[in-house]
């Protein structure tokens, strides 16, 4: 009987006695102790908090909840529906003029809480549905409009050489300033509670079964 044969038999015996990965035997029944989701697993979620580029900033956190049970390759529920996600704002800016089609918005999933335990995820959300909401003409835009009126009045007096020219120039300048103010009035990026998003895991995620 060779030494290598004995070592092989011993190794097989130890493997048979050891619990399977992610499993343990309790009262003669094998139960799962953890679940693993593969990289690329898709997760749908619903945002629970409101977001606006007028009041929120990069670095702010939002809550979201998982829409449905996420199962592993064996069909076990790894992440139950309703599990809480923490979303981080990584880009946020309003559309600053009428020519700008959209503002800037990017969210990433920072963590997920499963059965009371928090796990890091760090998965970007590809797209977040949102709307643009006009702020109206703010103080800054009003100042621009007023500046247009003053410049117009000065130009009118210089060109016309009298008060009448200043009045006409002021009216034209004011109208131009107002048009500029409207053009540059910001529209805020707004996300409402209940907005649905989706993301995929960038790497495998293992969670406890308890």
PENORHU-V742410 format. One record per pair of residues at least 24 apart in sequence whose ideal C-beta (glycine too) atoms are under 8 Angstrom apart, sorted by sequence separation. I is the first residue (numbers start at 1). J is the second residue. If there is no record, write none. Layout:
i = (I;I)
j = (J;J)
This chain:
i = (44;62;63;85;86;149;152;61;62;85;86;105;148;149;152;61;62;85;86;148;43;61;62;85;86;148;60;61;84;85;146;148;149;41;59;60;83;84;103;145;148;59;83;102;147;148;58;83;146;57;58;60;145;148;37;56;58;79;144;145;38;58;80;90;37;38;57;79;80;145;36;43;56;78;85;144;145;35;95;144;51;87;94;53;141;142;45;47;53;54;141;144;35;37;51;53;94;137;141;35;36;37;35;141;32;137;141;62;64;137;66;138;137;138;61;136;53;135;134;135;53;134;135;134;135;133;134;132;133;132;132;133;131;132;130;131;130;130;131;129;128;45;130;43;129;128;129;129;128;127;125;126;125;126;125;124;123;123;123;51;123;43;121;122;47;52;54;98;99;103;105;121;98;103;104;97;98;103;105;119;97;98;102;96;97;119;96;107;109;117;95;117;94;95;115;94;112;114;115;94;95;114;115;94;115;93;92;78;79;67;78;64;76;54;53;52;53;52;53;51;52;51;52;50;51;50;50;50;47;49;48;47;47;46;47;46;47;46;47;45;46;44;45;44;45;44;45;43;42;43;42;43;42;43;41;40;41;40;39;38;39;37;39;41;39;38;37;36;37;36;37;36;37;35;36;34;35;34;34;35;33;34;33;32;33;31;22)
j = (68;86;87;109;110;173;176;86;87;110;111;130;173;174;177;87;88;111;112;174;70;88;89;112;113;175;88;89;112;113;174;176;177;70;88;89;112;113;132;174;177;89;113;132;177;178;89;114;177;89;90;92;177;180;70;89;91;112;177;178;72;92;114;124;72;73;92;114;115;180;72;79;92;114;121;180;181;72;132;181;89;125;132;92;180;181;85;87;93;94;181;184;76;78;92;94;135;178;182;77;78;79;78;184;76;181;185;107;109;182;112;185;185;186;110;185;103;185;185;186;105;186;187;187;188;187;188;187;188;188;189;190;189;190;189;190;190;191;192;191;191;109;195;109;195;195;196;197;197;197;197;198;198;199;199;199;199;200;201;130;202;123;201;202;128;133;135;182;183;187;189;205;183;188;189;183;184;189;191;205;184;185;189;184;185;207;186;197;199;207;186;208;186;187;207;187;205;207;208;188;189;208;209;189;210;189;189;205;207;196;207;197;209;188;188;188;189;189;190;189;190;190;191;190;191;191;192;193;191;193;193;193;194;194;195;195;196;196;197;196;197;196;197;197;198;198;199;198;198;199;199;200;200;201;200;200;201;201;201;201;202;201;203;205;204;204;204;204;205;205;206;206;207;206;207;206;207;207;208;209;208;209;209;209;210;209;209)
